[in-house]
Amino acid sequence: MRVIGVDPGTGSFDVIGLEDGRIKLDLSFPSEAVAEEPSKIVEAIEGFNADIIIGPSGYGIPLKHISELTEKDRFEMTLVREEEIPVLIGLQKMVDEMKEKGMNVWFIPGIIHLPTVPEFRKYNKVDMGTADKLAITLLAIYDQAKRLGIPYGEVSFALLEVGFGYNFAGAVEKGKIIDGIGGTIFPGPAFVNSGALDGEIAYLMGEIRKWHLFWGGASIIAANEILTPEKFVERLDEEPFAGAWEAMKDGFLKAIASELAILRKPREIILSGRLMRIERLRKDVRDMLEDHFDIPVVKQRGLEGKAKEAAQGSALIGDGLLGGQFRDLVKHTEIKKAGGSVLDYVKLPLLYNSAHQPF
Protein backbone atom coordinates (compact mmCIF):
# COMPACT_ATOMS: atom_id res chain seq x y z
CA MET A 1 0.00 0.00 0.00
CA ARG A 2 1.43 3.36 -1.10
CA VAL A 3 0.14 6.66 0.27
CA ILE A 4 1.16 10.30 0.00
CA GLY A 5 0.65 13.10 2.49
CA VAL A 6 1.43 16.75 1.83
CA ASP A 7 1.98 19.85 3.94
CA PRO A 8 1.42 23.16 2.13
CA GLY A 9 3.40 25.16 4.68
CA THR A 10 4.21 28.87 4.66
CA GLY A 11 7.95 28.27 4.28
CA SER A 12 8.01 24.95 2.47
CA PHE A 13 5.75 22.45 0.72
CA ASP A 14 6.52 18.95 1.95
CA VAL A 15 5.59 15.61 0.38
CA ILE A 16 5.95 12.26 2.12
CA GLY A 17 5.24 8.86 0.60
CA LEU A 18 4.68 5.73 2.67
CA GLU A 19 4.78 2.13 1.47
CA ASP A 20 3.26 -0.26 4.01
CA GLY A 21 3.89 2.32 6.72
CA ARG A 22 7.53 3.01 5.82
CA ILE A 23 8.88 6.21 4.29
CA LYS A 24 9.82 5.75 0.64
CA LEU A 25 9.45 9.34 -0.62
CA ASP A 26 10.55 12.40 1.36
CA LEU A 27 10.59 15.73 -0.50
CA SER A 28 10.58 19.38 0.52
CA PHE A 29 10.05 22.28 -1.90
CA PRO A 30 10.33 26.00 -1.13
CA SER A 31 6.84 27.48 -1.03
CA GLU A 32 7.76 29.73 -3.95
CA ALA A 33 7.76 26.58 -6.10
CA VAL A 34 4.03 26.20 -5.46
CA ALA A 35 3.41 29.63 -6.92
CA GLU A 36 5.94 29.36 -9.76
CA GLU A 37 5.99 25.65 -10.72
CA PRO A 38 2.98 23.81 -9.26
CA SER A 39 3.24 21.22 -12.04
CA LYS A 40 6.68 20.18 -10.79
CA ILE A 41 5.19 19.16 -7.43
CA VAL A 42 2.27 17.38 -9.11
CA GLU A 43 4.74 15.39 -11.23
CA ALA A 44 6.70 14.35 -8.14
CA ILE A 45 3.48 13.17 -6.47
CA GLU A 46 2.27 11.38 -9.59
CA GLY A 47 5.60 9.60 -10.00
CA PHE A 48 5.21 7.80 -6.68
CA ASN A 49 2.12 6.01 -8.02
CA ALA A 50 0.29 6.17 -4.69
CA ASP A 51 -2.96 4.37 -3.96
CA ILE A 52 -4.24 7.48 -2.18
CA ILE A 53 -3.08 11.09 -1.82
CA ILE A 54 -4.09 13.42 0.99
CA GLY A 55 -4.15 16.75 -0.77
CA PRO A 56 -3.44 20.31 0.41
CA SER A 57 -6.66 20.96 2.30
CA GLY A 58 -6.10 24.43 3.79
CA TYR A 59 -8.76 25.25 6.37
CA GLY A 60 -10.29 21.87 5.59
CA ILE A 61 -13.57 20.40 4.46
CA PRO A 62 -15.37 17.25 5.56
CA LEU A 63 -13.61 14.25 4.02
CA LYS A 64 -14.14 14.46 0.26
CA HIS A 65 -12.67 13.10 -3.00
CA ILE A 66 -11.24 15.54 -5.53
CA SER A 67 -13.93 14.58 -8.08
CA GLU A 68 -16.62 15.78 -5.66
CA LEU A 69 -15.17 19.23 -4.92
CA THR A 70 -17.53 22.16 -5.41
CA GLU A 71 -16.59 25.81 -5.84
CA LYS A 72 -17.82 26.36 -2.29
CA ASP A 73 -15.42 23.65 -1.05
CA ARG A 74 -12.52 25.22 -2.89
CA PHE A 75 -13.30 28.63 -1.48
CA GLU A 76 -13.57 27.30 2.06
CA MET A 77 -10.18 25.59 1.81
CA THR A 78 -8.40 28.92 1.18
CA LEU A 79 -10.84 31.72 2.12
CA VAL A 80 -9.26 34.01 -0.47
CA ARG A 81 -11.46 36.76 -1.90
CA GLU A 82 -9.28 37.41 -4.91
CA GLU A 83 -5.91 36.56 -6.43
CA GLU A 84 -3.68 38.27 -3.88
CA ILE A 85 -1.54 35.41 -2.51
CA PRO A 86 0.49 33.64 -5.24
CA VAL A 87 1.08 30.49 -3.17
CA LEU A 88 -2.63 30.00 -2.57
CA ILE A 89 -3.35 30.50 -6.25
CA GLY A 90 -0.64 27.95 -7.02
CA LEU A 91 -2.39 25.48 -4.72
CA GLN A 92 -5.60 25.94 -6.68
CA LYS A 93 -3.69 25.20 -9.90
CA MET A 94 -2.28 22.05 -8.31
CA VAL A 95 -5.79 20.89 -7.43
CA ASP A 96 -6.93 21.57 -11.01
CA GLU A 97 -4.05 19.57 -12.47
CA MET A 98 -4.48 16.62 -10.11
CA LYS A 99 -8.18 16.50 -10.97
CA GLU A 100 -7.43 16.58 -14.70
CA LYS A 101 -5.01 13.68 -14.27
CA GLY A 102 -7.65 11.65 -12.41
CA MET A 103 -5.45 11.24 -9.34
CA ASN A 104 -6.98 9.64 -6.24
CA VAL A 105 -6.79 12.73 -4.03
CA TRP A 106 -8.78 13.19 -0.83
CA PHE A 107 -9.17 16.35 1.23
CA ILE A 108 -9.42 16.28 4.99
CA PRO A 109 -11.13 18.37 7.68
CA GLY A 110 -9.81 21.06 9.95
CA ILE A 111 -10.22 20.96 13.72
CA ILE A 112 -13.52 22.87 13.64
CA HIS A 113 -15.18 20.14 11.53
CA LEU A 114 -14.61 17.39 14.10
CA PRO A 115 -17.57 16.08 16.13
CA THR A 116 -15.20 15.56 19.08
CA VAL A 117 -14.87 19.35 19.51
CA PRO A 118 -17.92 20.64 21.43
CA GLU A 119 -20.05 23.08 19.44
CA PHE A 120 -19.87 25.73 22.17
CA ARG A 121 -16.13 26.06 21.51
CA LYS A 122 -16.68 26.81 17.82
CA TYR A 123 -18.71 30.04 17.89
CA ASN A 124 -17.22 32.96 15.96
CA LYS A 125 -14.16 30.94 15.03
CA VAL A 126 -12.76 29.59 11.80
CA ASP A 127 -9.12 28.90 12.62
CA MET A 128 -9.25 26.33 15.38
CA GLY A 129 -6.50 24.59 13.44
CA THR A 130 -6.23 24.03 9.70
CA ALA A 131 -6.17 20.58 8.12
CA ASP A 132 -2.38 20.38 8.49
CA LYS A 133 -2.72 21.06 12.23
CA LEU A 134 -5.22 18.21 12.44
CA ALA A 135 -2.65 15.98 10.73
CA ILE A 136 0.08 17.07 13.16
CA THR A 137 -2.21 16.31 16.11
CA LEU A 138 -3.00 12.82 14.78
CA LEU A 139 0.71 12.16 14.42
CA ALA A 140 1.14 13.27 18.04
CA ILE A 141 -1.63 10.89 19.16
CA TYR A 142 0.17 8.04 17.39
CA ASP A 143 3.50 9.21 18.83
CA GLN A 144 2.37 9.24 22.46
CA ALA A 145 0.54 5.91 22.19
CA LYS A 146 3.64 4.27 20.71
CA ARG A 147 6.19 5.84 23.09
CA LEU A 148 4.21 5.15 26.24
CA GLY A 149 2.80 1.80 25.12
CA ILE A 150 -0.80 2.83 25.74
CA PRO A 151 -4.00 2.50 23.66
CA TYR A 152 -5.34 5.54 21.84
CA GLY A 153 -8.12 5.85 24.41
CA GLU A 154 -5.55 6.67 27.11
CA VAL A 155 -3.68 9.35 25.15
CA SER A 156 -3.89 12.85 26.65
CA PHE A 157 -1.75 15.92 25.99
CA ALA A 158 -1.53 19.57 25.07
CA LEU A 159 0.27 20.22 21.81
CA LEU A 160 2.27 23.31 20.87
CA GLU A 161 3.25 23.61 17.20
CA VAL A 162 5.58 26.49 16.35
CA GLY A 163 5.79 26.72 12.60
CA PHE A 164 7.43 29.20 10.26
CA GLY A 165 4.22 31.07 9.51
CA TYR A 166 1.74 30.23 12.26
CA ASN A 167 1.46 28.74 15.73
CA PHE A 168 -1.06 26.18 16.97
CA ALA A 169 -2.10 24.76 20.33
CA GLY A 170 -4.34 21.74 20.67
CA ALA A 171 -5.93 19.63 23.39
CA VAL A 172 -6.34 15.85 23.19
CA GLU A 173 -8.20 13.80 25.78
CA LYS A 174 -8.80 10.04 25.62
CA GLY A 175 -7.16 10.13 22.20
CA LYS A 176 -9.69 12.58 20.74
CA ILE A 177 -9.15 16.19 19.70
CA ILE A 178 -11.36 18.40 21.87
CA ASP A 179 -10.03 21.90 21.12
CA GLY A 180 -7.62 23.87 18.99
CA ILE A 181 -6.22 27.40 18.86
CA GLY A 182 -5.13 28.22 15.33
CA GLY A 183 -2.60 30.80 14.21
CA THR A 184 -4.96 33.68 13.51
CA ILE A 185 -6.53 33.45 16.98
CA PHE A 186 -3.35 32.46 18.85
CA PRO A 187 -2.69 34.68 21.92
CA GLY A 188 0.64 36.06 20.78
CA PRO A 189 2.79 36.44 17.69
CA ALA A 190 4.06 33.61 15.56
CA PHE A 191 7.32 33.92 13.66
CA VAL A 192 5.59 35.51 10.64
CA ASN A 193 1.91 35.93 11.58
CA SER A 194 0.81 38.45 14.20
CA GLY A 195 -1.39 36.04 16.10
CA ALA A 196 -4.78 37.19 17.40
CA LEU A 197 -5.62 40.55 15.84
CA ASP A 198 -7.01 43.21 18.17
CA GLY A 199 -10.42 44.26 16.82
CA GLU A 200 -9.57 47.93 17.32
CA ILE A 201 -6.44 47.53 15.19
CA ALA A 202 -8.54 45.79 12.52
CA TYR A 203 -10.98 48.70 12.61
CA LEU A 204 -8.18 51.27 12.24
CA MET A 205 -6.62 49.32 9.37
CA GLY A 206 -9.85 49.93 7.47
CA GLU A 207 -9.68 46.84 5.27
CA ILE A 208 -8.07 43.52 6.10
CA ARG A 209 -6.33 41.82 3.19
CA LYS A 210 -5.21 38.21 3.11
CA TRP A 211 -1.55 39.20 3.08
CA HIS A 212 -2.02 40.90 6.44
CA LEU A 213 -2.39 37.38 7.89
CA PHE A 214 1.17 36.71 6.73
CA TRP A 215 2.69 39.68 8.58
CA GLY A 216 3.25 41.21 12.01
CA GLY A 217 5.03 38.32 13.77
CA ALA A 218 8.30 38.12 15.69
CA SER A 219 10.52 38.41 12.61
CA ILE A 220 8.69 41.55 11.54
CA ILE A 221 8.75 42.95 15.10
CA ALA A 222 12.51 42.45 15.27
CA ALA A 223 13.68 43.18 11.73
CA ASN A 224 10.66 44.45 9.74
CA GLU A 225 11.26 41.63 7.28
CA ILE A 226 10.89 37.86 7.13
CA LEU A 227 14.18 36.26 8.13
CA THR A 228 14.98 32.58 8.34
CA PRO A 229 14.52 31.24 11.86
CA GLU A 230 18.24 30.42 11.94
CA LYS A 231 19.22 34.05 11.24
CA PHE A 232 16.71 35.19 13.85
CA VAL A 233 18.31 32.93 16.47
CA GLU A 234 21.79 34.27 15.66
CA ARG A 235 20.62 37.68 16.91
CA LEU A 236 18.55 36.45 19.85
CA ASP A 237 20.79 38.23 22.37
CA GLU A 238 20.11 41.60 20.71
CA GLU A 239 17.15 43.90 21.01
CA PRO A 240 14.52 43.93 19.62
CA PHE A 241 15.07 40.22 18.77
CA ALA A 242 15.09 39.17 22.42
CA GLY A 243 11.86 41.06 23.07
CA ALA A 244 10.19 39.56 20.00
CA TRP A 245 11.09 36.06 21.21
CA GLU A 246 9.72 36.86 24.68
CA ALA A 247 6.47 37.94 23.03
CA MET A 248 6.27 34.58 21.27
CA LYS A 249 6.99 32.69 24.50
CA ASP A 250 4.31 34.66 26.33
CA GLY A 251 1.82 33.52 23.69
CA PHE A 252 2.96 29.90 24.06
CA LEU A 253 2.44 30.07 27.80
CA LYS A 254 -1.07 31.52 27.53
CA ALA A 255 -2.18 29.13 24.78
CA ILE A 256 -0.94 26.03 26.62
CA ALA A 257 -2.47 27.26 29.88
CA SER A 258 -5.80 27.53 28.07
CA GLU A 259 -5.58 23.98 26.73
CA LEU A 260 -4.40 22.48 30.01
CA ALA A 261 -7.34 24.15 31.76
CA ILE A 262 -9.80 21.93 29.87
CA LEU A 263 -7.82 18.70 30.17
CA ARG A 264 -8.37 16.45 33.17
CA LYS A 265 -5.09 14.53 33.37
CA PRO A 266 -2.70 15.49 30.57
CA ARG A 267 0.30 13.20 30.41
CA GLU A 268 2.57 15.62 28.53
CA ILE A 269 3.00 18.81 26.60
CA ILE A 270 4.26 17.93 23.11
CA LEU A 271 6.37 20.40 21.09
CA SER A 272 6.29 20.35 17.31
CA GLY A 273 7.07 22.53 14.31
CA ARG A 274 9.98 24.04 12.46
CA LEU A 275 11.17 26.40 15.21
CA MET A 276 11.10 23.59 17.77
CA ARG A 277 13.72 21.77 15.70
CA ILE A 278 16.18 24.48 16.76
CA GLU A 279 17.67 23.22 20.01
CA ARG A 280 18.19 26.62 21.66
CA LEU A 281 14.57 27.64 21.11
CA ARG A 282 13.16 24.24 22.05
CA LYS A 283 15.13 24.11 25.32
CA ASP A 284 14.00 27.62 26.24
CA VAL A 285 10.35 26.74 25.64
CA ARG A 286 10.64 23.36 27.35
CA ASP A 287 12.20 24.89 30.47
CA MET A 288 9.53 27.61 30.63
CA LEU A 289 6.61 25.20 30.29
CA GLU A 290 8.01 22.64 32.72
CA ASP A 291 8.62 25.39 35.27
CA HIS A 292 5.06 26.70 34.99
CA PHE A 293 3.10 23.47 34.68
CA ASP A 294 5.22 20.74 36.26
CA ILE A 295 4.40 18.07 33.69
CA PRO A 296 6.76 16.49 31.14
CA VAL A 297 7.48 18.46 27.96
CA VAL A 298 8.67 16.34 25.03
CA LYS A 299 9.55 16.86 21.39
CA GLN A 300 7.25 15.22 18.86
CA ARG A 301 9.01 12.29 17.21
CA GLY A 302 6.76 11.07 14.44
CA LEU A 303 8.28 9.11 11.59
CA GLU A 304 11.86 9.30 10.39
CA GLY A 305 12.56 11.67 7.52
CA LYS A 306 12.96 15.35 6.73
CA ALA A 307 9.34 16.07 5.76
CA LYS A 308 7.48 18.15 8.32
CA GLU A 309 5.08 16.64 10.81
CA ALA A 310 1.95 17.69 8.92
CA ALA A 311 2.99 15.74 5.81
CA GLN A 312 3.71 12.71 7.98
CA GLY A 313 0.34 12.99 9.73
CA SER A 314 -1.45 13.34 6.40
CA ALA A 315 0.22 10.17 5.16
CA LEU A 316 -0.94 8.33 8.29
CA ILE A 317 -4.49 9.48 7.56
CA GLY A 318 -4.24 8.22 3.98
CA ASP A 319 -3.00 4.85 5.18
CA GLY A 320 -5.84 4.63 7.69
CA LEU A 321 -8.49 5.53 5.15
CA LEU A 322 -7.31 2.61 3.00
CA GLY A 323 -7.51 0.24 5.95
CA GLY A 324 -3.78 0.07 6.60
CA GLN A 325 -1.92 -0.08 9.89
CA PHE A 326 -3.24 3.33 10.99
CA ARG A 327 -6.91 2.49 10.43
CA ASP A 328 -7.60 2.33 14.18
CA LEU A 329 -6.08 5.79 14.62
CA VAL A 330 -8.32 7.26 11.92
CA LYS A 331 -11.37 5.50 13.32
CA HIS A 332 -10.67 6.57 16.90
CA THR A 333 -10.25 10.24 16.00
CA GLU A 334 -13.59 10.25 14.11
CA ILE A 335 -12.26 12.01 11.00
CA LYS A 336 -14.87 10.28 8.83
CA LYS A 337 -17.64 11.82 10.96
CA ALA A 338 -16.45 15.40 10.35
CA GLY A 339 -19.09 17.71 8.97
CA GLY A 340 -20.27 21.24 8.30
CA SER A 341 -18.45 24.32 7.08
CA VAL A 342 -15.70 26.46 8.56
CA LEU A 343 -18.22 29.31 8.48
CA ASP A 344 -21.12 27.55 10.20
CA TYR A 345 -20.46 29.09 13.60
CA VAL A 346 -19.75 32.70 12.58
CA LYS A 347 -22.36 35.04 14.08
CA LEU A 348 -20.92 38.23 12.64
CA PRO A 349 -21.76 39.87 9.28
CA LEU A 350 -19.70 38.61 6.31
CA LEU A 351 -19.43 39.84 2.76
CA TYR A 352 -21.48 37.84 0.25
CA ASN A 353 -21.25 37.68 -3.50
CA SER A 354 -24.16 37.41 -5.95
CA ALA A 355 -24.31 33.65 -5.46
CA HIS A 356 -24.79 34.24 -1.72
CA GLN A 357 -21.51 32.61 -0.88
CA PRO A 358 -19.12 34.35 1.56
CA PHE A 359 -16.07 35.78 -0.09
Residue pairs with C-beta under 8 A, 6 or more apart in sequence:
1 18
1 19
1 20
1 51
1 319
1 322
1 324
2 17
2 18
2 19
2 24
2 48
2 49
2 50
2 51
3 17
3 18
3 50
3 51
3 52
3 53
3 54
3 315
3 318
3 319
3 322
3 324
4 15
4 16
4 17
4 18
4 25
4 45
4 48
4 50
4 52
4 53
4 54
4 315
4 318
5 15
5 16
5 18
5 53
5 54
5 135
5 310
5 311
5 312
5 313
5 314
5 315
5 316
5 317
5 318
6 13
6 14
6 15
6 16
6 45
6 53
6 54
6 55
6 56
6 311
6 314
7 13
7 14
7 56
7 132
7 135
7 307
7 308
7 309
7 310
7 311
7 314
8 31
8 34
8 56
8 58
8 87
8 91
8 132
9 31
9 132
9 163
9 164
9 165
9 274
9 308
9 310
10 31
10 163
10 164
10 165
10 166
10 192
10 214
11 30
11 31
11 163
11 164
11 165
11 274
12 28
12 29
12 30
12 31
12 164
12 308
13 28
13 29
13 30
13 31
13 33
13 34
13 41
13 56
14 27
14 28
14 29
14 307
14 308
14 310
14 311
15 25
15 26
15 27
15 28
15 29
15 41
15 44
15 45
15 307
15 311
16 23
16 25
16 26
16 27
16 303
16 305
16 307
16 311
16 312
16 314
16 315
17 23
17 24
17 25
17 26
17 48
17 50
17 315
18 24
18 303
18 315
18 316
18 318
18 319
20 324
20 325
21 319
21 324
21 325
21 326
23 303
23 304
23 305
23 307
24 48
25 44
25 48
26 305
26 306
26 307
27 44
27 307
28 306
28 307
28 308
29 40
29 41
31 87
32 87
33 40
33 41
34 41
34 87
34 90
34 91
34 94
35 86
35 87
35 89
35 90
36 86
36 90
38 90
38 91
38 93
38 94
38 97
39 93
39 97
41 94
42 94
42 97
42 98
42 101
45 53
45 98
45 103
46 101
46 103
50 104
50 318
51 104
51 322
52 104
52 106
52 318
52 321
52 322
53 98
53 103
53 104
53 105
53 106
53 318
54 105
54 106
54 107
54 108
54 135
54 314
54 315
54 317
54 318
55 66
55 94
55 95
55 98
55 105
55 106
55 107
56 77
56 91
56 94
56 95
57 77
57 107
57 108
57 109
57 110
57 130
57 131
57 132
58 76
58 77
58 78
58 79
58 88
58 91
58 130
58 131
59 76
59 77
59 78
59 79
59 110
59 126
59 127
59 130
59 131
59 342
60 77
60 107
60 108
60 109
60 110
60 111
60 112
60 113
60 130
60 131
60 134
60 338
60 342
61 73
61 76
61 77
61 107
61 108
61 109
61 113
61 341
62 109
62 113
62 338
62 339
62 340
63 106
63 107
63 108
63 109
63 321
63 335
63 336
63 338
64 73
64 106
64 107
65 104
65 105
65 106
65 107
66 95
66 98
66 99
66 103
66 104
66 105
66 106
66 107
67 99
69 95
69 99
69 107
71 357
72 341
72 357
73 107
74 92
74 95
75 357
75 358
75 359
76 341
76 342
76 343
77 107
78 88
78 91
78 92
79 126
79 210
79 342
80 88
80 89
80 210
81 210
81 351
81 359
83 89
84 209
84 210
84 211
85 210
85 211
85 214
88 210
95 105
98 105
99 105
106 318
106 321
107 131
108 131
108 134
108 135
108 314
108 317
108 335
108 338
109 131
109 134
109 335
109 338
110 128
110 129
110 130
110 131
110 133
110 134
110 342
111 117
111 128
111 129
111 130
111 133
111 134
111 137
111 170
111 177
111 179
111 180
111 182
112 122
112 125
112 126
112 128
112 129
112 180
112 340
112 342
112 345
113 338
113 339
113 340
113 342
114 134
114 177
114 333
114 334
114 335
114 337
114 338
115 334
115 337
115 338
115 339
116 176
116 177
116 178
116 333
116 334
117 128
117 177
117 178
117 179
117 180
118 178
119 345
121 128
121 178
121 179
122 128
122 344
122 345
123 345
123 347
124 345
124 346
124 347
124 348
125 185
125 345
125 346
126 182
126 184
126 342
126 343
126 346
127 182
127 183
127 184
127 185
128 179
128 180
128 181
128 182
128 185
129 137
129 168
129 170
129 180
129 181
129 182
130 182
132 310
132 313
132 314
133 161
133 168
133 170
133 180
133 182
133 310
134 177
134 313
134 335
135 309
135 310
135 311
135 312
135 313
135 314
135 316
135 317
136 159
136 161
136 168
136 272
136 273
136 300
136 309
136 310
136 313
137 159
137 170
137 172
137 177
137 180
137 313
138 313
138 316
138 317
138 329
138 330
138 333
138 335
139 300
139 302
139 303
139 309
139 310
139 312
139 313
139 316
140 157
140 159
140 170
140 172
140 270
140 272
140 300
140 309
141 152
141 155
141 172
141 175
141 329
141 332
141 333
142 302
142 316
142 326
142 329
143 270
143 300
143 301
143 302
144 150
144 155
144 157
144 267
144 268
144 270
145 151
145 152
145 154
145 155
145 175
147 298
147 301
148 267
151 175
152 175
152 328
152 329
152 332
152 333
153 174
153 175
153 332
154 174
154 175
155 172
155 174
155 175
155 267
156 172
156 173
156 174
156 175
156 263
156 264
156 265
156 266
156 267
157 172
157 263
157 266
157 267
157 268
157 269
157 270
158 169
158 170
158 171
158 172
158 256
158 259
158 260
158 263
158 266
158 268
158 269
158 270
159 168
159 169
159 170
159 171
159 172
159 259
159 269
159 270
159 272
159 300
160 167
160 168
160 169
160 252
160 255
160 256
160 269
160 270
160 271
160 272
160 273
160 276
160 285
160 289
161 167
161 168
161 169
161 170
161 271
161 272
161 273
161 276
161 309
162 190
162 191
162 248
162 252
162 271
162 272
162 273
162 274
162 275
162 276
162 281
162 285
163 183
163 190
163 191
163 273
163 274
163 275
164 191
164 192
164 229
164 274
164 275
165 183
165 190
165 191
165 192
165 193
165 214
166 182
166 183
166 184
166 186
166 190
166 192
166 193
167 183
167 186
167 188
167 190
167 193
167 195
167 248
167 251
167 252
167 255
167 273
168 180
168 181
168 182
168 183
168 186
168 273
169 180
169 181
169 186
169 252
169 255
169 256
169 258
169 259
170 177
170 179
170 180
170 181
170 259
171 177
171 178
171 179
171 180
171 259
171 260
171 262
171 263
172 178
173 263
173 264
173 266
175 332
175 333
176 332
176 333
176 334
177 333
178 262
179 259
179 262
181 187
181 255
181 258
181 259
183 190
183 193
183 195
184 193
184 195
184 196
184 197
184 213
185 195
185 196
186 193
186 195
186 196
186 251
186 255
187 195
187 196
187 251
187 254
187 255
187 258
188 195
188 196
188 247
188 248
188 250
188 251
188 252
188 254
188 255
189 195
189 216
189 217
189 218
189 221
189 244
189 247
189 248
189 251
190 217
190 218
190 248
190 251
191 217
191 218
191 219
191 229
191 232
191 248
191 275
192 214
192 215
192 217
192 219
192 220
192 226
193 213
193 214
193 215
193 216
193 217
194 215
194 216
194 217
194 220
195 216
195 217
195 251
197 208
202 208
205 212
217 248
218 232
218 244
218 245
218 247
218 248
219 225
219 226
219 227
219 232
219 244
220 226
221 240
221 243
221 244
221 247
222 232
222 235
222 240
222 241
222 243
222 244
223 232
223 241
229 274
229 275
229 278
229 281
230 278
232 241
232 245
233 278
233 280
233 281
235 241
236 242
236 245
236 280
245 281
245 284
249 284
249 285
249 288
252 285
252 288
252 289
253 288
253 289
253 292
256 269
256 289
256 293
257 292
257 293
260 266
260 269
260 293
266 295
267 295
267 296
268 295
268 296
268 297
268 298
269 289
269 293
269 295
269 296
269 297
269 298
270 297
270 298
270 299
270 300
271 282
271 285
271 286
271 297
271 298
271 299
271 300
272 299
272 300
272 309
273 308
273 309
274 308
275 281
275 282
276 282
276 285
276 299
276 300
282 299
285 297
286 297
289 297
290 296
290 297
300 309
302 309
302 312
302 313
303 312
303 315
305 312
316 326
316 329
316 330
317 326
317 330
317 335
319 325
319 326
319 327
320 326
320 327
320 328
320 329
320 330
320 331
321 327
321 330
330 336
343 350
343 358
350 358
351 358
351 359
352 358
352 359
353 359
